[in-house]
Amino acid sequence: MIEFDEQKKRLVLKLVYYGPALSGKTTNLLCLHDLLTKEGRGDLMMLDTKDDRTIYFDLLPFFLKTPSGLKIKVKVYTVPGQVRHDATRKAVLQRADGVAFIADSQATEARNNSTSFDNLETNLSLVGLNIERIPLVVQYNKRDLDDIIDEANIRRVWDPTGIPVYLTSALKGWGVLESFADLARQTYHSIDKRYDLAGRHGLSSSEFVSRLTTRS
């Protein structure tokens, strides 16, 4: 659901962090916001509540300009994890161009991860998106904790799907930027195939990711 205006030379990409409650979606964005360049970086907007850390969304805009003058804005949202906020999750997913699924690595959370991923697939379908076509990465967060799901079991489940999987700790900063870079690359590549952004606007997917993920 790309927001692209050729005449105004404006492209807006929307990436959504999805997953069960307390899996680390907000911590991912806080970490990402700290890691990336301050130039053109917008403020991180957050709404905390007693029941859920992110009842609505976090917003992280970046502004890039291609050699042709095309302005690219990237928005990164999180969704609330609690079931009671499912309507909000669907609203945030609308017009998403890419999704990062943040799973909780704690062994006790395996069922919640599965339920949340099923919910993601359902809600994508309800807003007119196909989980098999949308750019997607999976992050198993909280790898710094004890009693976590074994990596071999994670690979056994996810490797057959072809979906990239990252083992991360948003609290420590492990793998957060790498996961984001992969999602950004996939998303830009999917748009480039449709609009020939590299040929017409002079910005390849590798250059896009490099500029987007430059550290502060």
N, C-alpha and C positions, 0 to 999 in steps of 0.2 A: 504494500500500500504506500508506494513511494510518493512523497510530496515534492514535485519537481516542476518548476516554472521556467521554461526555456527562455521566454522573452525577458523576464526579470532577472535571469541568470541566478536562480536561487534553488538550492537543494537542501531539504531537511531530512535527516535520517533519525529514526527513532529506535533505540535499543532498550529492551526491557529485561530487568533482572527478576526472575520468578523463582518461587520455591516455598517450602514449608515455613511455618513460623519459627523465628529464631535461628534460621540456618546461616545467617550472616549476610543477608542481602544489603542491608544498610551499612554494615561494616565494610563491605566490598567497595561501596561507593565513596565512603569516607576515605578509605585507603587510596583508591584511585584518584580522588580529588587531590590528595596530598602528593601523589607521585607525578602527576602530569604537569606540563608547563603552565605557568601562571599567565602567560600571554594569551589573551582572548578567552581565558577561562572564566565562566560565570560563577556566581555564588551557588553553593549547595543549599537547596531549600528543603527543609524537613519539617514534618509534623509529627510530634510524639503524642501518644495517648497512653492512658493507664493500661489499656488492653492489648495494644499492638504498637510496636515501635514505629511502623510506617503505615498508618491508616490510609494514607493517600499515595504520595510518591515523593521521591527525591528527584531533583532536576539538576542535571549537570550539562550545560551547553558549551560547545566549543565552536569556534568560528575559523574556517579555513578559506583561502582564496586560491583558485587555480590560475595558471598562466593566462587563460582566456578571460578571466574575470568572474568565473562562476563562484558564487559564495556558497559554501557548504556549512551547514549547522548540524551538529550532532547532539541529540538529547538522550540522556540515559535516565531511565525511570526504574524504581523498584515498585513492587506491589505488596500489599499487606498479606501476611501468611495465614492469618486465621480464617477459618471457613466462613465465619459470619460476614466477612468482607468480600465475598465472592463477586458481588455485583461491581465492586470497585476494581477488582482484578480484571474483569472483562472490559471495563471502561478503559483501563490503562493499556490493555493489550491491543485495542483498536488502532489500526494503522501502524502496527509495529513492523519494522523492517528486519529485526534480528532479535533473538532471545538467548539469554544466558540462564540456564537452570542451575540454581544453587542448592545442592544437596547437603545434608548434614552428615558428616562422616561418623558420628557416634553410632555404635552398633544398635543402640536402643531406638534409633530414629529410622531404621531401614523401611519400616512399613509406612511411616509418614512421608518419606521420600517418594515411594512408589505411588501413594495416593495423590500426592501433589503433582507428580508428573502426569498422571492420568487426568487430573484436573486441568493441567496446562493444555493437553491435547484437546480436551473437550471444549475449553474456552476459546482456543484458537479457532476451532471449527465454527463455534457460535458467532465469532466476529468475522468469519469469511476467510480465514487463513488456514493453510495446510501445514501441519507439523513436518511433513516429509519434504517440503519445499522451502520453508523459511530457514535462513541461516541460524544455526543453533550450536551452542557449546554447553557442556555440562561441567560444573565445578563441584568437586567433593571438598567442601570446606571443613575447617577445624581439624586439619591433619596434625596440629600441634598437641591435640588432646590424647589421653589414654583411652583404651577400650574403643578403638575405632574399627570400622569395616576394613578388612584386609584388602590390599591393593589387587591381589590376584582375583578375588571375588568381584571386585568392581570391573576389572578388565574382562572377566568371563561374561558378565552381563552386558557391557556396553560395546566392546570391540566389534561384535557382529553387526551392530547397528550402523557403524561408520561415523557416528557422532564423536567429535573430538572431546576427550575427557581430560580435565586438569585436576591435579591434587594440590589443594591450596590451603593457606591459612591467611584469611583476611586480617586477623589480629596481628600476625607477624609480617604480613606483606608478601608471603610466598605465593607466587604464581598468579597473583591478581592482574598484573599488567599483561602477562603472557596470554591469559585467557581472554582479556578484553581485546588485545591486539588480534587474536585469531577471529573473534566475532566481528570486529570491524573490517578485517580483511575479507571474510566471507560475504559480508553485507555489501561492501563496495564492489566486490567482484560480480555479485549478482546484478547490481545496477549497471555496472560497466558493460556487461553482456547485452543489456537491453538498450542502453543509450550511448554506448561507445564514448564513455567519459575520457578515457585515455587519449583516443584519437581526436576527439572534437574539443576537449578542454585541457589537454596536456598534463593530466595527472593520473599516473598508474596506481594500481592498488597498493603496490609496495611503497610508493612515495606517500600515498595517503596515510597508510598506517604509520610510517616513519614520522610524519609530521604530527600525527594525532597522538602518538605515544612518547613523544620527547619528554624526558623527565625534567622536573623543575630544577 
